[in-house]
Amino acid sequence: EKGGQWDHALRLLVEMASAHVELNTITYSAAVSACEKGGQWDQALGLLVEMASAHVELNTITYSAAVSACEKGGQWDQALRLLVEMAS
């Protein structure tokens, strides 16, 4: 089930970090996308915060997945905030 993979994606990120694998835009974007598919908008936003803290670049794919996650969760204010952030 695609929607159930978000928790696995988050565990993988933790395991990668523990193994000293550098987390980058691609790895984070995949996890954000998994959260989006699983309807986990809060987890997706948490990953964006984590990316910013780690100075990992957020790209269009990352933002799009996070906006979609917020939309699916009915979090329109968060989705609009991300769109404004993405445009700046």
C-alpha positions in Angstrom: 0.0 0.0 0.0 1.6 3.3 -1.1 0.0 5.4 1.5 1.5 3.3 4.3 5.1 3.8 3.3 5.6 7.2 4.9 6.6 5.7 8.3 9.1 3.4 6.5 10.5 6.4 4.6 11.0 8.3 7.9 12.7 5.4 9.5 15.0 5.1 6.5 16.1 8.7 6.9 17.0 8.1 10.5 18.9 5.0 9.6 20.8 6.8 6.9 21.7 9.6 9.2 22.8 7.1 11.8 25.0 5.4 9.2 26.5 8.9 8.4 25.0 8.9 4.9 24.6 12.5 3.8 20.9 13.4 3.5 20.2 15.6 0.5 17.4 17.2 -1.4 16.6 13.9 -3.2 16.4 11.8 0.0 14.3 14.4 1.8 12.1 15.0 -1.2 11.4 11.2 -1.4 10.4 11.2 2.3 8.2 14.3 1.9 6.5 12.7 -1.1 5.9 9.5 0.9 4.3 11.6 3.6 2.2 13.4 1.0 0.9 10.0 -0.3 0.2 8.9 3.2 -1.7 12.0 4.1 0.8 13.0 6.7 1.0 16.8 6.2 2.4 17.5 9.6 5.3 15.0 9.0 5.9 16.6 5.6 6.2 20.0 7.2 8.5 18.7 9.9 10.8 17.4 7.2 10.9 20.9 5.6 11.9 22.3 8.9 14.6 19.6 9.3 15.9 20.4 5.8 16.2 24.1 6.6 18.0 23.3 9.8 20.4 21.1 8.0 20.9 23.7 5.2 19.6 21.3 2.6 18.1 23.0 -0.4 14.3 22.8 -0.9 13.4 22.5 -4.6 10.2 22.6 -6.6 9.6 18.9 -6.1 10.0 19.2 -2.3 7.6 22.1 -2.1 5.1 20.6 -4.4 4.9 17.4 -2.4 4.5 19.4 0.9 1.8 21.7 -0.7 -0.1 18.6 -1.9 0.2 17.0 1.6 -1.3 20.1 3.2 -4.0 20.2 0.6 -5.0 16.6 1.2 -5.0 17.3 5.0 -7.2 20.4 4.5 -4.4 22.7 5.7 -4.9 25.5 3.2 -3.2 28.1 5.3 -0.1 26.0 5.4 -0.3 25.3 1.7 -0.6 29.0 0.9 2.3 29.8 3.2 4.5 27.3 1.4 3.5 28.7 -2.0 4.5 32.2 -0.8 7.8 30.8 0.6 8.5 29.0 -2.6 7.9 32.1 -4.7 10.4 34.2 -2.6 
